[in-house]
Amino acid sequence: MVTSLEWRGAPEAETGNALSRQRGTVFRMSALTFNAVYEDAGDGWVYAHVPELPEVHTQGESLQDAREMVRDAITLVLEERRGRGEAIPDTGWALVEAVEIAA
């Protein structure tokens, strides 16, 4: 899912960067959404991967750490893909469900 974020440059802002020099201009930034799957990796660790980006596999010492690591990994993979001129995939879907089998 791609959403749109809007930022309006404040006319009084004068920081010298490209955004502030274009006063009053509306800048649109796209946000990408990906599915992150988190799993117990044992010993308190959490493994994370992103189905849409098979390169993204990471882990953290807690769920919060794994969330931070997966965001960083996604960012790096997207930068690499863009640098190579590769397409960024659309958001897919992921489902985790319990399947009960008689023992």
Secondary structure, 3 states (H helix, E strand, C coil): CEEEEEEECCCCCCCCCHHHHCCCCEEEEEEECCCCEEEEEECCEEEEEECCEEEEEEEECCHHHHHHHHHHHHHHHHHHHHHCCCCCCCCCCCCCCCCCCCC
